């Protein structure tokens, strides 16, 4: 299989967030493909639920030869190793030590049991679009036909998202 560029959103609001995000990036580089770009880190208020701690988010771009499902299984394994417990079903969003979402799998449209890409809510979330614009402002959303920069400009999400100062 030819190499694909995949955009992945990392999020953490439990534990040592910065360490967890860095560990996840390292693990993805070892297991999933070559890391070719990383956004700045951003701190954002929880989206869709109340929580005691804000999220640390980052977008990474990897070149991978894994299929979408293989990649998602690897990402789920990394989440679990970093403390995420998906065994309990929740009715809404919850705090978590690590969340890994495939935003784009190249410019492909994918809908499997494991992966929906482009991510169905990426255009609604400022905490996703800001780091995405760091690494790919001109990338065109394959369903919406707009660049990430256009999506950010049109985003109605008023959630607070600030660059995280290390």
RAPENOR-V497813 format. One record per helix or strand. SS is the DSSP state (@ for helix, = for strand). FROM is the first residue (numbers start at 1). LEN is the number of residues. If there is no record, write none. Layout:
SS,FROM,LEN + SS,FROM,LEN
This chain:
=,4,9 + @,17,15 + =,34,5 + =,42,3 + =,55,10 + @,68,14 + =,99,7 + =,108,1 + =,110,2 + =,116,2 + @,122,3 + @,126,11 + =,140,1 + =,147,1 + @,148,7 + =,161,3
